[in-house]
Amino acid sequence: MTSSRSLPVFASAWLWMNMTMITVLVLAAVAPKPIETEAWTPSWTPSWTPSTHSILRHNSVNTRPQTSLFSKKKKKKGGGDGGSATTKIQVKLLQHIAGTGQAGDVILVNPIFFANKLRPQKLARIITDEEVQKDNDVKQMQSDELLKQSKALKDLIDSGDDDENENSAYFLAFLDNQTGPDGKKLFGGIGPKKLLECLRKDCKEFDAYSKQFTKQVSILDVEEQEVVLPDDESSSEGGATDTKYKDYSSYSSSSEPAKTTFKYSPLPKSDKLTIKHTGVFRMKVALTKDSFARVKVVVE
């Protein structure tokens, strides 16, 4: 027989078991059911099936990591020099820059080169097409004025090729020079600088022209005058000069006496355009890039 003390213990255990089962059933009934999904299958079927060898080979190739080293390079838009040429800017040089241009030149440069070097050092400035056209018009006017004045000055001082009449052309005179015992060799000589100074003092028109167009004026050459006598011409043309009989075949009472002619020869290179003895000379003075005047110089 069961004792009276064991009945309450048995009843409490039985009650705990029943409560646990009820709790489990309630939770099972309340819990949501999982949603059933079907696997996606393509609507088309491939005409071929990869072999095991191709699958393994494909997997082995794809094991290489995709880094930036193996990535494709992006192509530059525009390409070549054509794209960079459109980004250049037009500037006017304010100073001479070796390898770039002279002062006053209008060139195209890279904006970075202009911002980092030319603009900070004040070597160039940006110029518009209108300013370029205006500068060209001013240069054309200056060129026309230069040609006009150079032509008028050349007509004034140029001796030309005809030296028969000494009073027909302008000339410079250097008188009372110190000479040696022979009376011909000069002490010190007369160089290009002294010749230009004398020409400026003697001719006011040349002085004004040389101050306005300083870069155009310079001495190109100095030539010495030589007298060619009529006898020298006949002997040089006839060939042999030694004869004991005088030739009267060309003599005529009405014939005019032969005229004396002149010719000019350059000074020796060692003289460096410096007159070192007395005589008659002719210097070539540059007036423009393509024009010069020949000025007679008399040294006594």
Secondary structure, 3 states (H helix, E strand, C coil): CCCCCHHHHHHHHHHHHHHHHHHHHHHHHHCCCCCCCCCCCCCCCCCCCCCHHHHHHHHHHCCCCCCCCCCCCCCCCCCHHHHHHCCCEEEEECCCECCCECCCCEEEECHHHHHHHHCCCCCEEECCHHHHHHHHHHHHHHHHHHHHHHHHHHHHHCCCCCCCCHHHCCEEEECCCCECCCCCEEEEEECHHHHHHHHHHHCHHHHHHHHHCHHHCEEEEEEEEEEECHHHHHHHHHCCCCCCCCCCCCCCCCCCCCCCEEEEEECCHHHCCCEEECEEEEEEEECCCCCEEEEEEEEC
